[in-house]
Amino acid sequence: MLTSNQFKKFNNIPLSVLDLAPVNENSDPGQSFKKSVELAQHVERLGFHRYWLAEHHNMPGIASSATSVIMGHIAGKTNHMRIGAGGVMLPNHATLVIAEQFGTLESLYPDRIDLGLGRAPGSDQATAYALRRTLNMRVEDFPMQVNELQDYFSDDPVSRVKAVPGQGLNIPIWLLGSSDFSARLAAEKGLYFSFASHFAPAYTIPALKLYRDNFQPSAFLENPYAMVGVNVIAADTDEKAHYIATSLQQQFLSIRRGKPTKLQPPIENIEEKWSPMELEAIKQSLDPRTTIVGSPETVKEGLKAFQADTQADEIIIASQIFNQEDRLRSYEIVAELMN
């Protein structure tokens, strides 16, 4: 089995993949999962470190709602790459169930499973209520849930209820964030931290500084370790990359309008799709520093600048691309930049 230092790196840091399992217009989740398997096998051969999937609900264009299920499917179709949740929205679930699900995954695929935890619902408020057996769970209870989860995974849990499988398993826990809350909690608990700069660029540097400045070593982690998300859409020319990127722009626009859709094919003249106010909002969400679009040279310079700005220990790359061949090629171009 490969260890982490055997994976290819960019500027001496590992590169990983965030797959939102996009559902294309005129397609369905079954096709999405087949493409995710193809992508996972492709990036494993290319030398990427991790492959993460994210929990979303009531989103026509994202199929990874049952995150642990699709993780198991991907892990079974790959050989050595780490497979993870980026993340599970813990307030949506009973903590014991997550311990058992990830204990099962770790038992099936030893030393390959990551558990990233978020505190947002991963959708709208009505869907958040629909996911919960009771309505009294709040995101403010997130630290308590993290403590419960760590107890279930410990060798000698305090709880009378045991996670089987789960108890005694060494499953890395990451806290995910798009603000300062999880950065502060990850630092306090001495856990891995992953920041979603691919959709919250403005908070990236402050959150990372907060995490590093306040980090307390733990039994899990001696020094702070931050993985930072970035959108990358690479093609053989800048012009083609910007054309391909209009699918991502349309997705953000539909979410902003409160009417999320399936992933749309790329279009010409994307500017005709939005108002000046919408354009400004999209520019803020898809900041060129955290949404890198272009040719191999453009992407190389963009990733170098991103790593220099964030001092990321690892970069996780999201690429919402409509055509599968363009998606595979985008990650191939990034892999060619690895040293």
C-alpha positions in Angstrom: 0.0 0.0 0.0 1.3 3.5 -0.8 2.0 5.9 2.0 1.3 9.6 1.7 4.9 10.5 0.9 4.8 8.3 -2.2 2.1 10.4 -3.8 3.1 13.0 -6.3 3.2 16.5 -5.0 3.0 20.1 -6.3 5.6 22.5 -4.7 6.1 19.7 -2.1 2.5 19.5 -1.0 0.0 16.8 -1.8 -2.9 17.5 -4.2 -6.3 15.9 -3.7 -9.7 15.8 -5.4 -13.2 17.0 -4.2 -15.9 15.4 -6.3 -19.4 16.9 -6.0 -20.8 14.0 -8.1 -22.4 16.5 -10.5 -25.6 15.5 -12.3 -25.6 16.9 -15.8 -28.6 18.3 -17.6 -30.4 15.4 -19.4 -28.6 12.9 -17.2 -29.2 11.2 -13.8 -27.4 10.2 -10.6 -26.7 6.7 -11.9 -24.6 8.2 -14.8 -23.0 10.6 -12.3 -21.8 7.7 -10.1 -20.3 5.9 -13.1 -18.4 9.1 -14.0 -17.2 9.5 -10.4 -15.7 6.0 -10.5 -14.0 6.7 -13.8 -12.6 10.0 -12.3 -11.5 8.3 -9.1 -9.6 5.6 -11.0 -8.1 8.2 -13.3 -6.8 10.5 -10.5 -5.5 7.6 -8.5 -3.3 6.6 -11.5 -2.2 10.2 -11.8 -1.0 10.3 -8.2 -3.5 12.4 -6.3 -3.6 11.8 -2.6 -7.3 11.8 -1.5 -10.7 11.6 -3.1 -13.4 13.3 -1.1 -17.2 13.6 -1.6 -19.5 16.1 0.0 -22.9 15.8 1.6 -25.6 18.0 -0.1 -29.4 17.5 -0.1 -32.2 18.7 -2.3 -29.7 19.8 -5.0 -30.7 18.5 -8.5 -27.1 18.9 -9.7 -25.3 17.1 -6.8 -25.7 13.3 -6.3 -23.5 12.7 -3.2 -26.3 13.0 -0.6 -25.7 9.5 0.8 -22.0 10.3 1.3 -20.9 7.1 3.1 -22.6 4.9 0.5 -20.9 6.5 -2.5 -17.6 6.5 -0.6 -17.8 2.8 -0.1 -18.5 2.4 -3.8 -15.5 4.5 -4.8 -13.2 2.8 -2.3 -14.2 -0.6 -3.7 -13.3 0.5 -7.2 -9.8 2.0 -6.3 -6.7 0.5 -4.7 -4.8 2.8 -2.4 -6.0 6.4 -2.6 -7.6 7.8 0.6 -11.4 8.2 0.3 -13.1 10.7 2.5 -16.1 12.8 3.3 -15.7 16.5 2.6 -17.8 16.4 4.5 -20.6 14.8 6.5 -22.9 17.5 7.9 -22.9 16.2 11.4 -26.0 18.1 12.8 -28.1 16.2 10.2 -27.3 12.8 11.8 -27.3 10.8 14.9 -23.6 10.7 15.9 -23.7 6.9 16.6 -24.9 6.2 13.0 -21.9 8.2 11.6 -19.5 6.3 13.9 -21.0 3.0 12.7 -21.0 4.0 9.0 -17.4 5.1 9.1 -16.3 2.3 11.4 -17.7 0.0 8.7 -15.9 1.8 5.9 -12.6 1.7 7.9 -13.1 -2.0 8.6 -13.6 -2.7 4.9 -10.8 -0.4 3.6 -8.2 -0.1 6.5 -6.1 3.0 6.6 -7.9 4.6 3.6 -10.9 6.4 5.2 -11.1 10.1 6.2 -14.0 11.7 8.0 -14.5 15.4 7.4 -17.2 17.1 9.5 -19.2 20.2 8.8 -21.9 21.9 10.8 -24.0 23.4 8.1 -27.2 21.6 6.8 -25.8 21.2 3.3 -29.0 22.5 1.9 -31.9 24.8 2.7 -33.6 25.0 6.1 -36.7 23.0 5.1 -34.5 20.1 3.9 -32.5 20.4 7.1 -35.7 19.8 9.1 -36.7 16.9 6.9 -33.4 15.2 7.6 -33.7 15.2 11.4 -35.8 13.0 13.5 -36.3 15.9 16.0 -36.0 19.6 15.4 -34.1 20.5 18.5 -30.6 19.8 17.1 -28.8 23.0 16.5 -25.5 23.8 14.7 -24.4 25.2 18.1 -24.4 21.6 19.4 -21.7 20.7 16.9 -18.8 20.7 19.3 -20.7 18.3 21.6 -21.3 16.0 18.6 -17.6 16.0 17.7 -16.8 15.0 21.3 -19.4 12.1 21.1 -17.9 10.9 17.8 -14.4 10.9 19.2 -15.7 8.9 22.2 -17.3 6.3 20.0 -14.0 5.8 18.1 -11.9 5.6 21.3 -10.5 2.4 22.7 -12.4 2.9 26.0 -15.5 4.9 25.3 -17.3 6.6 28.2 -20.7 6.0 26.6 -22.6 2.9 27.6 -23.5 2.5 23.9 -20.7 1.2 21.7 -20.1 1.7 18.0 -19.7 -1.7 16.4 -17.8 -1.4 14.1 -16.1 1.9 15.1 -14.7 1.5 18.6 -10.9 1.6 18.7 -10.5 2.5 15.0 -8.1 5.2 14.0 -10.1 7.3 11.6 -8.7 10.8 10.9 -11.3 13.4 11.8 -11.2 16.7 9.9 -13.2 19.8 10.7 -14.4 21.7 7.6 -15.2 25.3 7.6 -16.1 28.4 5.5 -15.9 30.8 8.5 -14.0 31.0 11.7 -16.1 28.6 13.8 -14.6 25.3 12.8 -11.1 26.9 12.5 -11.3 27.8 16.2 -12.7 24.4 17.2 -10.1 22.4 15.1 -7.4 24.4 16.8 -8.8 23.9 20.3 -9.2 20.1 19.7 -5.9 19.6 17.8 -7.6 18.3 14.7 -7.0 18.5 10.9 -8.7 21.5 9.3 -10.0 22.0 5.7 -11.2 25.4 4.5 -13.7 25.9 1.7 -12.0 28.7 -0.1 -13.4 27.5 -3.4 -16.7 29.2 -2.4 -15.8 31.4 0.6 -12.5 33.1 -0.5 -12.8 36.2 1.6 -12.5 34.3 4.9 -9.7 32.0 3.9 -6.6 33.8 5.3 -8.2 34.9 8.5 -9.6 31.4 9.2 -6.2 29.7 8.5 -4.4 32.2 10.7 -6.9 31.6 13.5 -6.4 27.9 13.2 -2.6 28.0 13.2 -2.2 30.7 15.9 -4.4 28.8 18.3 -3.6 25.2 17.6 -3.2 22.9 20.6 -1.3 19.7 20.0 -3.3 16.6 20.7 -3.0 12.8 20.6 -4.2 13.0 17.0 -2.0 15.7 15.6 1.2 17.3 16.9 1.2 20.3 14.5 -1.5 22.2 12.6 -2.4 20.7 9.2 -4.6 22.7 6.8 -6.0 21.5 3.5 -7.5 24.3 1.4 -10.1 24.0 -1.4 -9.7 25.6 -4.8 -11.6 25.4 -8.0 -9.4 24.5 -11.0 -10.7 24.3 -14.5 -7.7 23.5 -16.8 -7.7 23.0 -20.6 -5.1 23.1 -23.3 -5.9 26.8 -23.9 -7.1 29.7 -21.8 -10.0 30.2 -24.2 -11.3 26.7 -23.9 -10.9 26.7 -20.1 -13.0 29.9 -19.8 -15.6 28.4 -22.0 -15.7 25.2 -19.9 -15.9 27.2 -16.7 -19.3 28.7 -17.7 -20.9 25.5 -16.4 -19.6 26.3 -12.9 -20.7 29.9 -13.2 -24.2 28.9 -14.2 -24.3 26.6 -11.2 -23.4 29.4 -8.8 -25.9 31.7 -10.5 -28.8 29.2 -10.1 -27.9 28.7 -6.4 -27.8 32.4 -5.9 -31.3 32.7 -7.4 -32.6 30.1 -5.1 -33.3 27.7 -8.0 -30.5 25.1 -8.1 -30.4 23.1 -11.3 -28.5 20.2 -12.8 -25.1 21.1 -14.1 -25.5 22.9 -17.4 -23.4 22.6 -20.6 -21.0 25.4 -21.3 -22.3 28.4 -23.2 -21.0 31.4 -25.1 -21.6 35.0 -23.8 -22.2 34.0 -20.1 -22.4 37.8 -19.3 -25.9 37.8 -20.9 -27.1 35.4 -18.2 -26.9 37.7 -15.2 -27.6 41.2 -13.9 -24.7 43.5 -12.8 -25.6 42.7 -9.1 -25.5 39.0 -9.8 -22.2 39.4 -11.7 -20.6 41.1 -8.7 -21.8 38.4 -6.4 -20.4 35.6 -8.6 -17.1 37.4 -8.9 -16.9 37.4 -5.0 -17.7 33.7 -4.8 -15.5 32.7 -7.7 -12.5 34.9 -7.0 -9.8 34.3 -9.6 -7.3 33.5 -6.7 -9.4 30.6 -5.6 -11.1 29.7 -8.9 -8.2 29.1 -11.3 -9.2 28.8 -14.9 -6.9 28.5 -17.9 -4.1 26.7 -19.8 -1.4 24.6 -18.1 0.9 27.6 -17.6 -2.0 29.7 -16.2 -3.0 27.0 -13.8 0.6 26.4 -12.7 1.0 30.0 -11.8 -2.4 30.2 -10.1 -1.7 27.2 -7.9 1.8 28.5 -7.0 0.2 31.8 -5.9 -2.6 30.1 -4.1 -0.2 28.0 -2.1 2.1 31.0 -1.4 -0.9 33.0 -0.1 -2.4 30.2 2.0 0.7 28.2 3.0 -1.6 25.2 2.6 -0.3 21.9 3.8 -2.4 20.2 1.1 -4.7 21.5 -1.7 -8.0 19.8 -2.6 -9.3 20.6 -6.1 -12.9 20.8 -7.2 -13.6 20.8 -10.9 -17.3 21.2 -11.9 -17.0 20.4 -15.6 -19.9 19.3 -17.8 -18.2 17.0 -20.3 -16.4 14.0 -18.8 -13.5 14.1 -21.2 -12.8 17.7 -20.3 -13.1 16.8 -16.6 -10.5 14.0 -16.9 -8.2 16.2 -19.0 -8.4 19.0 -16.4 -7.0 16.7 -13.7 -4.5 15.3 -16.1 -3.1 18.8 -16.8 -2.9 19.4 -13.0 -1.1 16.1 -12.6 1.4 17.0 -15.3 2.4 20.0 -13.1 3.2 17.7 -10.1 6.9 17.2 -9.4 
